């Protein structure tokens, strides 16, 4: 039996909803872990002050961004790319 567009859309909606719930669950876990980390930093810092040790650093959060090298190269050399396109020469890949 062939699937209709509505079947595909319904399946897509279910996948979206499930994935969105997963994201929300992960965000909740991150918030809980960040709170636990902040509490642990406070505990370490209290001990550090008593013992004369260095304080723990709060707020060290690592973030990342996915960068597409091909897009970065084209935008970095945009004037060169435009000139090559206008002259009919191929763009480097």
Buried (B, 14 or more C-beta within 10 A) or exposed (E): EEEEEEEEEEEEEEEEEEEEEEEEEEEEEEEEEEEEBEEEBEEBBEEBEEEEEEEBEEEEEEEEEEEEEEEEBBEEBEEEBEEBEEEEEEEEE
